[in-house]
Amino acid sequence: MKHTVISASGFSLTKRERYLLLRRHALHLKYEEAVTLYADTDMPLKAIAGKCGVPVGGLGSYLRRYWRELVLRRHEVPVGGRCPHDVKIIEAGKQSEVAHAKYKDAVEACDSQEYIEFNIAQIARKFGVEGTSLAAFMRMHYADILGRREKVRRWLGIADNIRRGMRPECAEQYAGAVELYAGTDMTVEEVAGLCRVSPDAFSQHLRFYHKGVLERKRQERRLARGKSRDASGGLTGNGRRYRPSDGTERKYAGALLLYRDTALTMKEIAVRTGVTEGGLRCYLHKWHRNLVLERAGVSGEGNGRVDLRKERKRMKATAAKYAGAVGSLRRCPRPLSEVAAEFGFSPEALRNYLRRQEPELARQQGMMRADNGRRVSRRSEMKYAEAVRLYGSTAESLKSIAVRLGLPYGNVGGYVRRNCPEVIARHRALLRDSAGN
């Protein structure tokens, strides 16, 4: 049953909806001053974050999500009637509109015979851009122009004899990193760390000289965006594996072992390991759902389509709770009320558990259908079976049989009168036969 809260405007909100609204309101208040500075000044994002005491990454994400029009305006990206969220500031593998506008004239000059006598640095100065930046821009997006231009300059005899393209020492330095990056799903940072090269330099090397590898990686990421993230380890749209961070794994390592190897509840595990119960629950349901399903007694794969509230069968902690009572009842059948009192349970709770998880044992304790079609207590049927057999096959009185078997006569008599009329009829027939003889 959902609990609703009526707001001042008359709309009905659930507790979760109200919580999300309050959380978003707090987020806006947190970045309010930073947004004002970003809109009214030319301060860099890092300086704004430092002045307002907020993280740079968080501020950047907040602006791109809630104030994207300000971000586009600062980067001088035209919207052109489109939705701001549909406009990419920088798209992977493509040049931005700002960079294209900045270097367009210089690139056309590099591809023109009119400027063939000038080198890239001279052309950059003529068009008011930085030479190194222009050369890097052309290596990434117009490498064919650079190659064609150098060939023409050599043919005209005006080449400056400077080596261009990939240098042999660079090819040797990054060969292992390129092979590892191309053959695995590791990120640039992970590969650079293993191969002990600079991440930025390695990234530039890939952009300049291994565009095919980067394009294949981008294609894999595009395909990964359309896939579900039910299982840990799958590739995501940003090229990383869908898995918890190393810090998160270290934080919950001890709690995970207790959850897997013991029957302790989440609350008990959280207290023992010093983590929050809510955080532990979120971690387990997201990254170790197979263990959650195993503890809940649900068979099948750990996917998000299983509703644990409906599919739960045998909770590990609950089974451990009633294990002693169930074992004692199997070894020594007796009334459930006695077992429940011995182990400190409610008789009804123990009875319900047996019906759900131990149906065979519950049937032994419950009602059964006798040969004559009547429903009788299984325990009573087993207890009085010998007395009923003797009473129906001999002329001995029921009181004598009860005393001989050590049973209360009143209980045996009541059971026979309620459930065994045919046995009474046979016993009377035996008495008449014995009297006739």
LINQUIDA-V935909 format. One record per run of one state. SS is the DSSP state (hx for helix, st for strand, lp for the rest). FROM is the first residue (numbers start at 1). TO is the last residue. If there is no record, write none. Layout:
ss:SS from:FROM to:TO
ss:SS from:FROM to:TO
This chain:
ss:lp from:1 to:3
ss:st from:4 to:6
ss:lp from:7 to:11
ss:st from:12 to:14
ss:hx from:15 to:40
ss:lp from:41 to:44
ss:hx from:45 to:52
ss:lp from:53 to:55
ss:hx from:56 to:66
ss:lp from:67 to:67
ss:hx from:68 to:74
ss:lp from:75 to:83
ss:hx from:84 to:86
ss:lp from:87 to:96
ss:hx from:97 to:110
ss:lp from:111 to:112
ss:hx from:113 to:115
ss:lp from:116 to:119
ss:hx from:120 to:126
ss:lp from:127 to:130
ss:hx from:131 to:141
ss:lp from:142 to:142
ss:hx from:143 to:156
ss:lp from:157 to:167
ss:hx from:168 to:183
ss:lp from:184 to:187
ss:hx from:188 to:195
ss:lp from:196 to:198
ss:hx from:199 to:209
ss:lp from:210 to:210
ss:hx from:211 to:225
ss:lp from:226 to:234
ss:st from:235 to:235
ss:lp from:236 to:240
ss:st from:241 to:241
ss:lp from:242 to:245
ss:hx from:246 to:261
ss:lp from:262 to:265
ss:hx from:266 to:273
ss:lp from:274 to:276
ss:hx from:277 to:287
ss:lp from:288 to:288
ss:hx from:289 to:296
ss:lp from:297 to:307
ss:hx from:308 to:311
ss:lp from:312 to:315
ss:hx from:316 to:331
ss:lp from:332 to:335
ss:hx from:336 to:343
ss:lp from:344 to:346
ss:hx from:347 to:357
ss:lp from:358 to:358
ss:hx from:359 to:365
ss:lp from:366 to:366
ss:st from:367 to:369
ss:lp from:370 to:374
ss:st from:375 to:377
ss:hx from:378 to:393
ss:lp from:394 to:397
ss:hx from:398 to:405
ss:lp from:406 to:408
ss:hx from:409 to:419
ss:lp from:420 to:420
ss:hx from:421 to:436
ss:lp from:437 to:437
